[in-house]
Amino acid sequence: MEQIVSRLSRRLLAGMAATALAVTATVLTRTSADAAVTLPPTHAKFDYQIGGAYTPPAGVQVVTRDRTAAPAAGLYNICYVNAFQVQPGEQGQWDSDLLLRDAKGRLVIDQDWSEPLLDLRTADKRNRIAAKVNGWIDGCAAKGYQAIEPDNYDSYTRSKKLLTAANAKAYLTLLATHAHSKNLAIAQKNTVELAGSRQAVGLDFAVAEECGQYDECGDYVDAFGNNVIVIEYTNSGRATACSQYGGTLTIVQRDVDVSTPGQSGYVRKTC
């Protein structure tokens, strides 16, 4: 009996040791992966330069620029990518079947910006679209960016009900996984209604346009804590955001065209 108990004890101890090693390995792997991604500093001075790169104002710590631009030296740089829609003039760079079309074969267009939507309805198309956009993400990493801002997550709301939130989340998960493999953080751009899915999708921080104007900043904070960058386009929106979150979040007001200094209409204000 003592020999049987001894054998059982050894097996139990061996199993416990193996479990402990597996848990430790998992923790180490997760810790290493997390450590490789650096989030933007919170409550930082920020400039949104997707309309054209220029020398950041004094004190700016974080800059977002278009993927075609070089990052700003010495700052935390976020690379803007139009991931869900096609930039004007770039339609010919996409396979025709990857552009979303209605039942009559007509392109589905974001009318505000004259941008065709990408067709995310099947896994095959999502994978093909992600392969192209992930190539842009690779370019951002090679240039020295620290994070990605994939725009138009909410394009499904403009798709004439052809796309779903599930389509958008499945596709963005592909981009998030790839961004993390390149040691890049990745943002949720707008789309407050999907903020509760941020962990499942793999999103690290939020870039929220006009959350002050539309009283949504608190919803982003609930999902992302203080890792929220707020961009307002009106004085009233900025005033609201600053009064509520000026001591905790990164907040800037820009003009809607995100123009460069010297251009008519250029606006940049902070709290």
N, C-alpha and C positions, 0 to 999 in steps of 0.2 A: 504493500500500500504506500509506504514511504517513497519507494522508487517511482510509482505512478504519479504521486503528488509532486515529486521533484521534477519529473519530465514535464508535467503540466505547468508548473511554475516557470520552468525555463522557457517553454513555448510562449507563455503569457508575457514574460519579460521581453523576449525577443520581438514579439508582435508590437508591444508598447514602444520599444526602441525604434522599430522600423517606422511606426506611425509618427513618432516624434521627429525622426529624420525627414520624413516626407513633408510634415508641416513646416519644419525649419526651412527646407529647400523652397517651399512655396512662398514663405514669407520673404526669404532672401531675393527670390526672383521678382516678386512684386515690388519690394523695396528698391531693387536696382532699376527696374523699369520706371517706377515713379520718379526716382532721383534723376533720371535722364531727361525728364521734361521739366522745364522751368516756366512757371507761370508769370504773367506780367505783375509787376509790383502793384499793390492796391493803393487807392487814394493817391494816385500819381498825376503829375502834370502830363497831359496827353495832347497829341495833335493828329488829326485825321487828314491824311494827304493823298487820298485815292484819286483825286482829280489832277494830281501833278506833284512831283517831289520838289521840295525847296528846303533851305536851311531851317531847321526847327527853331522856334522862338526860345529865348534863354530859359533855362530851367526845365525844359521838356525832358521827360524820362522815357516815354513810350510813344512810338510813332507807328501808324498803319500806312502802308504804301501798296500800290498795285504790284502784282507779281512781275511786271515788266521793268520795274524800277529797282535800283540798288538800295539796300538798307542804309539807314543813317548811322554813321560811325559812332560807336560808343553808347548807343541807346538800345533799349529793348524794342525789337522790330517785329511787327505783325504783317504778314503777307496776305493781301486781299486777293481772293480768287472768286470769280463769278462761277460758282460750281453747279448751279441748277438751271441756269439760263444761258443763252448764247449772246455774247457781246455783239452790238451792231457792227456789221461788216465782216463778221467771222463765221457766218452761216456756212460758207463753202468749205470750212475746215472740219466739218462734221459729216459723218455718214448720214445720208438722208433719212434712213429709218430710225435714227436716234433722236430726231426732232418730233415733238409731240404734234399729232394731227387729230382733227375731229373726224366725225363719221363721214364727212364729205371730202376728206383729204386735205383740208385747209390747216395751215400752221396755227397753233395756239400761241398767241402773242401776249406778252405783258405790255399792255398799251401805254403805261406810264413811261416806259423806257425803250419801247420798240424792240424787245428782246424775245425771240422764240424760246419756248420752254423745252427742256429735254425730256425725253420719254423714259420714265422710270418704272414702267408698269410690269416688267418682267425681270427676273434675276439675271438673264443673259444680257439684257440691255443695261441694267445697272452696273454689271461687271465691266462691260465695254466702255461705258461712260466714265466709270471710276478709273479705268486704266489710263484714259487720256488725262483726266484731272490729276491723278496721282503723279503723272509725269510733270505737271506744273508744280505740284508740291515738292517733288524732287528738286526742281529748279530753285524753288524758294530756299530749301535746305542748303543747296550748293552755294547760294549767294550769301548765306549767313543769317537768315531770318530765324527767329526763335519760336514763332507761332504762325498759325494759319487762321484766316477769317473767311470761311466759305459762305458766300452770300446767296440769298434767295432760298433759304431753307423752307420758307413759306410759299413757294411757288405753287404748291398743290392747291392752295386756296384760290389761285387764278387760273386753274386748269380746266374750267368748265366741268368740274367733277370727274375728270378723267383720271386724275392722280389722287392718291390718298395719303394721309399722314403716315401710314405704315410704309408706303413706298418711299417716302422721304427719309424716314428713320433708317430703313434698311440700307439705303444708298449712303447716307451720311456715316453710318457705322463703318462702311468700307473705307471711307476717307479718313475717319478718325483712327482706325487701326493702322493705316498706312502712315499717317502723320506721326503717330507715336513710334512707329518703327524707325523713323528718321529723327527721333528725339525732339519732335516739334509738338508744342501744345496746340490745341485746336479749340476754337470758339464756337458757341452757339450764337448765330446772328439772328436777332429778333425772334419771332415765332414763340411768344411767351406761352402759348397754349401747350407747347411740347416741352417746356422746361422741366417738368416732372420726369421726363425720360432721359435726362442728361447722362445719368450714370450708365444706363443700359446702352445708350448710343456711344458713350465714351468721350463726352465733351468736358472740357476743363474750366472754361470761363465763359462769360457772356459779353457780347457786344450788342447793346440795346439802343436802337434809335427811337427817340421821342418817348421814352418811358415816363419822363416827367410830364410831357404834354398829355399823355393818355392814362396817367395814373397806374402804370404797370411796374414801376421800379421795384416795389416791394415784392412782387411775384418773382422777379429775377433774383432778388436777395434771398428769398426763401429757398431757391434751388441752388444758388451758387455762392451764398455768403457775400463777402465783400469783393469777390472776384468778378466784378461787373464794371464794364466801361460804358458810360452813358454819352450818347451824342444827341444833342438837341439842335433844332433848326429854327426855333423861335425864342424870343426873349422870355415869353411867359413859361415855356417849357423849361428853359434853363433856370429861371427863378424858382420854379416848383421843385425841380431836381435838387438844386443847391440848398433850398430851405430844408428839405427832408433828408438829404444824403450827402450834403457838401462836406461833411467831416469824415466820411467813410468810403465813398465811391470815387472813381475817376470820372470826371464830368467835363465836357467841352461843348460849346456851341459853335457850329460851323454854318456856312451858307449851303443851301440845298445842292448847288452845283459843285461844292467842295473845291472852289477855285483857289488859285495861288495868289500870294501877295502882289499887289499892283494891278490885278484884274478888277474890273468894276464888279461890285457885289461881294467882294471878299469879306468874310466875317470870321473872326475867331475870338470867342470870349470864354472866360472860365468863371468859377465861383469867386 
